[in-house]
């Protein structure tokens, strides 16, 4: 059962998940608002009142202790914070006379009787001179307060104020803070500050009704916004997903143009590039299969044909026919070996075995392989160098690079059949250039010539020498040596392939 749930969960769409997340987030906000409303408003309100009382007490105490602006300070503080302040002299161990009531807020006015004063004074003495508490008003206090407010309201013609005072004349709790201090003359003073804690029942009922209405509106708006936002966010991803499915079906005409935010646009750019590369790779693969099939079929056909002729016809078993079979078998073996070399290079299976050797002598040795071609076909191969150059590299692989580049130049050398190799030394580096005077390569084709079996003219033809994989092998070997390489070409004037390696040492010697 758990396995089924996991499988089903994988098929939930992005839009549905985003919608769920938005709704859950909105629900969390509503829950926090209601929890705050029900459980935390009253404690925070009481805490705020307590801080106000503490602030007022500290200001009054400072004024009394220094005996500076006592009455003005008490009046200003009491009126600003809407509370009542009482200051008493004391004598013979207990408060004696009430000197002043700086501000009597009707909502916080206590029934200050001698018994209350003595009680607060005793509590303060027992607590080291400080006493703070929240006390319930009794019915006697409430009735007295109401009568006093009615008298005040009756003397006023403002009925609205009368209603307001009556609505505030029924507090349930008062915060009382009492403190015993001494002024600068050493006389004892007793201060009482009272602040009403207004009943929040009616206020909470009103707020809860408003919050309920706000919650309903919030739910509706959050659902609408969640649907819109989830669609807006999921739409470009869904479009990209659909296009990717088409790409998986090898539909290379699909376009990745969804937009909306940076990540999606970057993903589409990447997929667009991937699509282009896949299309080119598939096209190259088709050409590669066709070309390799042709190159394999041709020597096999010639080998089979000449062998049958030599078998069936007397007198055809000549050295010339045998040489054709040998040449075609050699060509077939070269193609297979080049394919294996290219596969090893591209897979990283070939490890370069570097050592110091003379690059100049290596090039001269390669020239010896073309003696027959020079003598019989009339090709002209020239090597230009000013000194013997030593490098640290894999001698066999570098020789393979030069051999393949020379083969490529011979296959495209043009009517003059001339190939020029130059060895140029500059700043501890050696530059090797192989130049032909053939048909050249168009500029837009240059980036692709290193691909396997890429044909500039798109017509397959068997080269004079090689398998058609030479440039791909060159690229793999030079990449393994971290060498710089490239090609310069002008249509109808020829091409120059080059590569550059670091020099170990050089012997000055003019060739």
HUNOR-V941756 format. One record per residue. N is the residue number from 1. PHI is phi in whole degrees, -180 to 180 (none if undefined). D_CENTER is the distance of its C-alpha to the mean C-alpha in Angstrom with 2 decimals. Layout:
# HUNOR-V941756
[[N & PHI & D_CENTER] [N & PHI & D_CENTER]]
This chain:
# HUNOR-V941756
[[1 & none & 36.48] [2 & -65 & 33.22] [3 & -63 & 32.29] [4 & -64 & 32.99] [5 & -63 & 30.77] [6 & -64 & 27.82] [7 & -65 & 28.44] [8 & -65 & 28.84] [9 & -64 & 25.67] [10 & -69 & 23.72] [11 & -97 & 25.21] [12 & -73 & 24.12] [13 & -72 & 22.35] [14 & -61 & 18.98] [15 & -62 & 21.04] [16 & -65 & 23.36] [17 & -66 & 20.75] [18 & -62 & 19.14] [19 & -60 & 22.74] [20 & -62 & 23.63] [21 & -64 & 20.78] [22 & -63 & 21.74] [23 & -65 & 25.40] [24 & -62 & 24.95] [25 & -62 & 23.15] [26 & -63 & 26.09] [27 & -65 & 28.57] [28 & -63 & 27.22] [29 & -61 & 27.68] [30 & -64 & 31.22] [31 & -62 & 32.08] [32 & -62 & 31.07] [33 & -62 & 33.20] [34 & -69 & 36.17] [35 & -63 & 36.01] [36 & -62 & 35.91] [37 & -63 & 38.78] [38 & -82 & 40.94] [39 & -107 & 40.48] [40 & -117 & 39.30] [41 & -65 & 40.96] [42 & -65 & 44.37] [43 & -59 & 43.29] [44 & -68 & 41.18] [45 & -61 & 44.10] [46 & -63 & 46.55] [47 & -63 & 44.38] [48 & -64 & 44.20] [49 & -61 & 47.99] [50 & -63 & 48.49] [51 & -67 & 46.51] [52 & -62 & 48.54] [53 & -64 & 51.75] [54 & -62 & 50.76] [55 & -63 & 49.91] [56 & -62 & 53.25] [57 & -60 & 55.18] [58 & -65 & 53.85] [59 & -69 & 54.86] [60 & -66 & 58.30] [61 & -61 & 58.92] [62 & -63 & 58.17] [63 & -67 & 60.55] [64 & -69 & 63.31] [65 & -64 & 63.04] [66 & -92 & 63.40] [67 & 57 & 65.82] [68 & -122 & 64.08] [69 & 50 & 63.58] [70 & -63 & 63.78] [71 & -68 & 64.86] [72 & -66 & 62.53] [73 & -62 & 59.51] [74 & -63 & 60.41] [75 & -67 & 60.91] [76 & -66 & 57.68] [77 & -66 & 55.51] [78 & -65 & 57.17] [79 & -71 & 56.94] [80 & -69 & 53.29] [81 & -98 & 52.12] [82 & 55 & 54.78] [83 & -143 & 56.53] [84 & -114 & 60.03] [85 & -127 & 61.20] [86 & -126 & 64.55] [87 & -123 & 66.16] [88 & -124 & 69.18] [89 & -81 & 71.67] [90 & -137 & 72.73] [91 & -154 & 75.87] [92 & 56 & 77.61] [93 & 84 & 74.39] [94 & -152 & 73.34] [95 & -60 & 72.33] [96 & -111 & 75.41] [97 & -132 & 74.77] [98 & -81 & 71.84] [99 & -83 & 71.69] [100 & -156 & 69.06] [101 & -119 & 66.62] [102 & -66 & 64.32] [103 & -151 & 62.56] [104 & -103 & 63.43] [105 & -79 & 60.61] [106 & -54 & 62.35] [107 & -78 & 59.40] [108 & -118 & 59.48] [109 & -65 & 63.20] [110 & -93 & 64.58] [111 & -83 & 68.17] [112 & -77 & 68.78] [113 & -106 & 71.96] [114 & -59 & 73.45] [115 & -64 & 72.40] [116 & -66 & 68.73] [117 & -62 & 68.85] [118 & -63 & 70.52] [119 & -67 & 67.98] [120 & -65 & 64.96] [121 & -63 & 66.82] [122 & -64 & 67.52] [123 & -61 & 63.88] [124 & -66 & 62.80] [125 & -61 & 65.40] [126 & -66 & 64.34] [127 & -106 & 60.67] [128 & 78 & 61.36] [129 & 103 & 61.82] [130 & -129 & 58.79] [131 & -149 & 58.54] [132 & -137 & 55.84] [133 & -158 & 55.87] [134 & -112 & 55.22] [135 & -121 & 58.52] [136 & -80 & 59.60] [137 & -80 & 62.17] [138 & -90 & 65.43] [139 & -63 & 67.36] [140 & -63 & 69.93] [141 & -63 & 67.32] [142 & -66 & 65.83] [143 & -64 & 69.21] [144 & -62 & 70.19] [145 & -65 & 66.97] [146 & -61 & 67.38] [147 & -61 & 70.99] [148 & -64 & 70.05] [149 & -70 & 67.34] [150 & -65 & 69.79] [151 & -62 & 72.29] [152 & -66 & 69.76] [153 & -68 & 68.64] [154 & -66 & 72.29] [155 & -79 & 72.94] [156 & -113 & 70.10] [157 & -89 & 70.29] [158 & -92 & 66.59] [159 & -68 & 66.25] [160 & -65 & 62.48] [161 & -64 & 62.35] [162 & -61 & 64.71] [163 & -65 & 62.37] [164 & -64 & 59.39] [165 & -62 & 61.36] [166 & -66 & 62.57] [167 & -70 & 59.05] [168 & -98 & 58.12] [169 & -91 & 61.37] [170 & -130 & 60.30] [171 & -73 & 57.75] [172 & -94 & 57.55] [173 & -136 & 56.34] [174 & -129 & 56.77] [175 & -94 & 54.98] [176 & -118 & 57.65] [177 & -128 & 57.18] [178 & -124 & 60.28] [179 & -147 & 60.68] [180 & -105 & 63.73] [181 & -136 & 63.71] [182 & -128 & 66.26] [183 & -80 & 66.70] [184 & -70 & 67.45] [185 & -92 & 71.14] [186 & 85 & 70.50] [187 & -83 & 71.33] [188 & -79 & 69.44] [189 & -128 & 67.40] [190 & -126 & 65.91] [191 & -114 & 62.99] [192 & -125 & 61.81] [193 & -121 & 58.76] [194 & -122 & 58.14] [195 & -140 & 55.24] [196 & -77 & 55.10] [197 & -103 & 52.30] [198 & -59 & 52.48] [199 & -58 & 52.46] [200 & -99 & 49.11] [201 & -60 & 50.40] [202 & -66 & 51.15] [203 & -62 & 48.08] [204 & -64 & 45.84] [205 & -61 & 47.53] [206 & -65 & 46.78] [207 & -64 & 43.16] [208 & -66 & 42.71] [209 & -64 & 44.21] [210 & -65 & 41.88] [211 & -65 & 38.89] [212 & -62 & 40.00] [213 & -65 & 40.15] [214 & -62 & 36.78] [215 & -64 & 35.35] [216 & -63 & 36.80] [217 & -63 & 35.44] [218 & -63 & 32.02] [219 & -62 & 31.97] [220 & -62 & 32.98] [221 & -65 & 30.45] [222 & -67 & 27.59] [223 & -66 & 28.55] [224 & -62 & 28.83] [225 & -65 & 25.52] [226 & -63 & 23.80] [227 & -63 & 25.35] [228 & -64 & 24.40] [229 & -65 & 20.75] [230 & -64 & 20.29] [231 & -66 & 21.97] [232 & -64 & 20.04] [233 & -74 & 16.62] [234 & -78 & 17.99] [235 & -59 & 20.13] [236 & -63 & 17.84] [237 & -68 & 16.37] [238 & -64 & 20.03] [239 & -63 & 21.13] [240 & -63 & 18.70] [241 & -62 & 19.88] [242 & -64 & 23.47] [243 & -65 & 23.12] [244 & -65 & 21.64] [245 & -63 & 24.70] [246 & -66 & 26.96] [247 & -64 & 25.43] [248 & -64 & 26.14] [249 & -88 & 29.73] [250 & 66 & 29.88] [251 & -91 & 30.03] [252 & -82 & 28.72] [253 & -87 & 29.74] [254 & -70 & 26.87] [255 & -114 & 24.48] [256 & -103 & 20.74] [257 & -125 & 20.78] [258 & -67 & 19.05] [259 & -139 & 17.18] [260 & 159 & 16.03] [261 & -155 & 12.51] [262 & -57 & 10.15] [263 & -62 & 8.26] [264 & -66 & 11.85] [265 & -65 & 13.39] [266 & -66 & 11.36] [267 & -62 & 12.21] [268 & -66 & 15.72] [269 & -62 & 16.10] [270 & -64 & 15.32] [271 & -68 & 17.76] [272 & -63 & 20.22] [273 & -65 & 20.34] [274 & -60 & 20.72] [275 & -61 & 23.49] [276 & -62 & 25.28] [277 & -66 & 25.17] [278 & -65 & 26.38] [279 & -63 & 29.14] [280 & -66 & 30.23] [281 & -65 & 30.14] [282 & -65 & 32.26] [283 & -64 & 34.65] [284 & -65 & 34.94] [285 & -62 & 35.52] [286 & -62 & 38.30] [287 & -65 & 39.84] [288 & -63 & 39.55] [289 & -63 & 41.38] [290 & -64 & 44.00] [291 & -68 & 44.58] [292 & -64 & 44.77] [293 & -59 & 47.06] [294 & -64 & 49.26] [295 & -69 & 49.40] [296 & -77 & 50.21] [297 & -68 & 52.74] [298 & -63 & 54.64] [299 & -65 & 55.71] [300 & -64 & 56.41] [301 & -62 & 58.58] [302 & -67 & 60.48] [303 & -62 & 60.99] [304 & -62 & 62.27] [305 & -63 & 64.46] [306 & -67 & 66.12] [307 & -65 & 66.66] [308 & -66 & 68.37] [309 & -62 & 70.50] [310 & -66 & 71.57] [311 & -78 & 72.41] [312 & -91 & 74.33] [313 & -112 & 76.11] [314 & -65 & 78.63] [315 & 85 & 78.20] [316 & -91 & 74.46] [317 & -81 & 73.54] [318 & -102 & 73.31] [319 & -59 & 71.23] [320 & -66 & 69.46] [321 & -66 & 68.28] [322 & -63 & 67.24] [323 & -65 & 65.24] [324 & -61 & 63.39] [325 & -61 & 62.42] [326 & -64 & 61.32] [327 & -63 & 59.27] [328 & -69 & 57.50] [329 & -65 & 56.83] [330 & -64 & 55.44] [331 & -61 & 53.20] [332 & -64 & 51.98] [333 & -65 & 51.37] [334 & -62 & 49.44] [335 & -61 & 47.14] [336 & -65 & 46.44] [337 & -64 & 45.90] [338 & -64 & 43.49] [339 & -62 & 41.46] [340 & -65 & 41.36] [341 & -62 & 40.42] [342 & -63 & 37.60] [343 & -63 & 36.22] [344 & -66 & 36.43] [345 & -63 & 34.75] [346 & -73 & 31.80] [347 & -88 & 31.43] [348 & 80 & 31.70] [349 & -77 & 34.94] [350 & -86 & 36.92] [351 & -101 & 37.05] [352 & -72 & 38.34] [353 & -110 & 41.48] [354 & -84 & 41.67] [355 & -157 & 44.91] [356 & -81 & 46.76] [357 & -152 & 48.92] [358 & -87 & 50.57] [359 & -66 & 48.61] [360 & -63 & 51.69] [361 & -66 & 53.95] [362 & -64 & 51.40] [363 & -65 & 51.38] [364 & -64 & 55.21] [365 & -66 & 55.36] [366 & -65 & 53.20] [367 & -61 & 55.66] [368 & -67 & 58.42] [369 & -71 & 56.85] [370 & -102 & 57.58] [371 & -59 & 61.28] [372 & -63 & 62.51] [373 & -65 & 60.21] [374 & -68 & 61.45] [375 & -73 & 65.07] [376 & -89 & 65.14] [377 & -102 & 62.61] [378 & 81 & 63.08] [379 & -75 & 59.51] [380 & -116 & 59.11] [381 & -117 & 56.57] [382 & -125 & 56.46] [383 & -123 & 54.59] [384 & -112 & 54.25] [385 & -153 & 53.51] [386 & -112 & 54.87] [387 & -163 & 54.22] [388 & -81 & 53.31] [389 & -114 & 49.62] [390 & -110 & 48.24] [391 & -130 & 44.63] [392 & -108 & 42.74] [393 & -163 & 41.42] [394 & -82 & 42.29] [395 & -61 & 45.67] [396 & -63 & 45.91] [397 & -72 & 42.51] [398 & -65 & 43.06] [399 & -63 & 46.49] [400 & -65 & 44.91] [401 & -60 & 42.64] [402 & -63 & 45.70] [403 & -61 & 47.77] [404 & -68 & 45.29] [405 & -69 & 44.83] [406 & -67 & 48.61] [407 & -59 & 49.05] [408 & -63 & 46.62] [409 & -66 & 48.53] [410 & -64 & 51.86] [411 & -67 & 50.71] [412 & -129 & 49.85] [413 & -80 & 52.29] [414 & 87 & 54.37] [415 & -71 & 58.13] [416 & -78 & 58.74] [417 & 52 & 57.30] [418 & -113 & 56.06] [419 & -129 & 53.07] [420 & -116 & 52.44] [421 & -114 & 50.47] [422 & -120 & 49.73] [423 & -114 & 48.68] [424 & -120 & 47.49] [425 & -102 & 46.81] [426 & -157 & 44.74] [427 & 53 & 43.15] [428 & 62 & 43.18] [429 & -132 & 41.76] [430 & -117 & 43.67] [431 & -110 & 43.01] [432 & -109 & 44.59] [433 & -120 & 45.21] [434 & -120 & 46.82] [435 & -117 & 48.26] [436 & -125 & 50.04] [437 & -116 & 51.82] [438 & -90 & 50.84] [439 & -76 & 49.25] [440 & 77 & 45.90] [441 & -130 & 42.44] [442 & -60 & 40.95] [443 & -61 & 37.90] [444 & -75 & 35.69] [445 & -98 & 36.62] [446 & -57 & 35.89] [447 & -65 & 32.24] [448 & -106 & 33.56] [449 & -70 & 36.68] [450 & -83 & 35.03] [451 & -73 & 34.28] [452 & -63 & 36.75] [453 & 59 & 39.82] [454 & -71 & 38.47] [455 & -115 & 41.55] [456 & -63 & 41.64] [457 & -90 & 44.68] [458 & 62 & 43.46] [459 & -114 & 46.93] [460 & -80 & 47.38] [461 & -145 & 50.09] [462 & -76 & 51.08] [463 & -71 & 50.80] [464 & -64 & 53.72] [465 & -138 & 51.89] [466 & 102 & 48.71] [467 & -109 & 46.63] [468 & 92 & 44.14] [469 & -111 & 41.31] [470 & -59 & 42.12] [471 & -68 & 39.29] [472 & -67 & 36.66] [473 & -67 & 38.30] [474 & -57 & 38.43] [475 & -59 & 34.69] [476 & -63 & 33.98] [477 & -69 & 36.42] [478 & -67 & 35.31] [479 & -63 & 31.63] [480 & -65 & 32.83] [481 & -95 & 34.62] [482 & 54 & 31.69] [483 & -94 & 34.21] [484 & -85 & 33.88] [485 & -157 & 35.59] [486 & 176 & 36.07] [487 & -149 & 38.74] [488 & -120 & 40.64] [489 & -149 & 42.66] [490 & -127 & 44.95] [491 & -54 & 46.32] [492 & 69 & 50.02] [493 & -123 & 50.08] [494 & 119 & 48.25] [495 & -136 & 45.15] [496 & -129 & 44.28] [497 & -94 & 41.93] [498 & -144 & 40.94] [499 & -148 & 39.15] [500 & -133 & 38.97] [501 & -133 & 39.32] [502 & -76 & 39.95] [503 & -94 & 43.65] [504 & -87 & 45.15] [505 & -160 & 48.58] [506 & -144 & 50.93] [507 & -108 & 54.71] [508 & -64 & 56.27] [509 & -161 & 58.34] [510 & -81 & 59.18] [511 & -90 & 59.34]]
